Amino acid sequence: MLILLVFLLIGVAAYFTWRSRNSTVTRQCRWRADRSVAADYYHCLACGGQMRTGTDRAPRVCMARASG
């Protein structure tokens, strides 16, 4: 029973590590629409990233993580 618990804890830790490394969703980025440039243009207050999305939805990618 103890070995099963150890495997379960290792599995949960591995899942959260995998999820955090493969996720492009970020809480640090604060995307703001800049309609003076284009209808789909956004800039990030936190990382300085700039992006055109092609939709009316804010990006879900951190430009700081994407470039480095």
Secondary structure as the mmCIF struct_conf table of DSSP 4:
data_model
#
loop_
_struct_conf.conf_type_id
_struct_conf.id
_struct_conf.beg_label_comp_id
_struct_conf.beg_label_asym_id
_struct_conf.beg_label_seq_id
_struct_conf.end_label_comp_id
_struct_conf.end_label_asym_id
_struct_conf.end_label_seq_id
HELX_RH_AL_P HELX_RH_AL_P1 LEU A 2 ASN A 22
BEND BEND1 ARG A 27 GLN A 28
STRN STRN1 TRP A 31 ALA A 33
TURN_TY1_P TURN_TY1_P1 ARG A 35 VAL A 37
TURN_TY1_P TURN_TY1_P2 ALA A 39 ASP A 40
STRN STRN2 TYR A 41 CYS A 44
TURN_TY1_P TURN_TY1_P3 LEU A 45 CYS A 47
STRN STRN3 GLN A 50 ARG A 52
BEND BEND2 GLY A 54 ARG A 57
HELX_LH_PP_P HELX_LH_PP_P1 ALA A 58 PRO A 59
BEND BEND3 VAL A 61 VAL A 61
HELX_RH_AL_P HELX_RH_AL_P2 MET A 63 SER A 67
#
